[in-house]
Amino acid sequence: MIKNGDDIIGYFKLDLAYASKYDFCPKNAIGLRAFVIDKQ
Protein backbone atom coordinates (compact mmCIF):
# COMPACT_ATOMS: atom_id res chain seq x y z
CA MET A 1 0.00 0.00 0.00
CA ILE A 2 1.26 3.48 -0.87
CA LYS A 3 0.04 6.28 1.37
CA ASN A 4 0.20 10.05 1.28
CA GLY A 5 -0.60 11.12 4.82
CA ASP A 6 -3.77 9.20 5.72
CA ASP A 7 -4.83 8.71 2.07
CA ILE A 8 -4.18 5.48 0.18
CA ILE A 9 -2.93 6.50 -3.27
CA GLY A 10 -1.66 3.23 -4.70
CA TYR A 11 -0.61 -0.37 -4.24
CA PHE A 12 1.88 -3.00 -5.41
CA LYS A 13 1.08 -6.45 -6.80
CA LEU A 14 3.79 -8.80 -5.53
CA ASP A 15 4.74 -12.29 -6.75
CA LEU A 16 5.99 -14.35 -3.81
CA ALA A 17 6.92 -17.29 -6.10
CA TYR A 18 8.94 -15.15 -8.54
CA ALA A 19 12.32 -16.61 -7.55
CA SER A 20 11.16 -20.17 -8.22
CA LYS A 21 10.29 -19.24 -11.83
CA TYR A 22 13.46 -17.36 -12.87
CA ASP A 23 17.09 -18.50 -12.54
CA PHE A 24 18.52 -14.95 -12.51
CA CYS A 25 16.58 -14.06 -9.38
CA PRO A 26 18.12 -14.66 -5.92
CA LYS A 27 16.50 -17.45 -3.88
CA ASN A 28 13.46 -16.27 -1.85
CA ALA A 29 13.34 -12.88 -3.62
CA ILE A 30 9.96 -11.21 -4.21
CA GLY A 31 8.94 -10.10 -7.70
CA LEU A 32 7.08 -6.90 -8.52
CA ARG A 33 4.33 -7.69 -11.03
CA ALA A 34 2.52 -4.36 -11.13
CA PHE A 35 1.90 -1.12 -9.30
CA VAL A 36 -0.92 1.40 -9.38
CA ILE A 37 -0.73 5.05 -8.34
CA ASP A 38 -3.75 7.39 -8.45
CA LYS A 39 -3.04 10.70 -10.18
CA GLN A 40 -5.92 12.59 -8.55
C-alpha positions as CSV (number, residue, x, y, z in Angstrom):
1,M,0.0,0.0,0.0
2,I,1.3,3.5,-0.9
3,K,0.0,6.3,1.4
4,N,0.2,10.1,1.3
5,G,-0.6,11.1,4.8
6,D,-3.8,9.2,5.7
7,D,-4.8,8.7,2.1
8,I,-4.2,5.5,0.2
9,I,-2.9,6.5,-3.3
10,G,-1.7,3.2,-4.7
11,Y,-0.6,-0.4,-4.2
12,F,1.9,-3.0,-5.4
13,K,1.1,-6.4,-6.8
14,L,3.8,-8.8,-5.5
15,D,4.7,-12.3,-6.8
16,L,6.0,-14.3,-3.8
17,A,6.9,-17.3,-6.1
18,Y,8.9,-15.1,-8.5
19,A,12.3,-16.6,-7.5
20,S,11.2,-20.2,-8.2
21,K,10.3,-19.2,-11.8
22,Y,13.5,-17.4,-12.9
23,D,17.1,-18.5,-12.5
24,F,18.5,-14.9,-12.5
25,C,16.6,-14.1,-9.4
26,P,18.1,-14.7,-5.9
27,K,16.5,-17.4,-3.9
28,N,13.5,-16.3,-1.9
29,A,13.3,-12.9,-3.6
30,I,10.0,-11.2,-4.2
31,G,8.9,-10.1,-7.7
32,L,7.1,-6.9,-8.5
33,R,4.3,-7.7,-11.0
34,A,2.5,-4.4,-11.1
35,F,1.9,-1.1,-9.3
36,V,-0.9,1.4,-9.4
37,I,-0.7,5.1,-8.3
38,D,-3.7,7.4,-8.4
39,K,-3.0,10.7,-10.2
40,Q,-5.9,12.6,-8.5
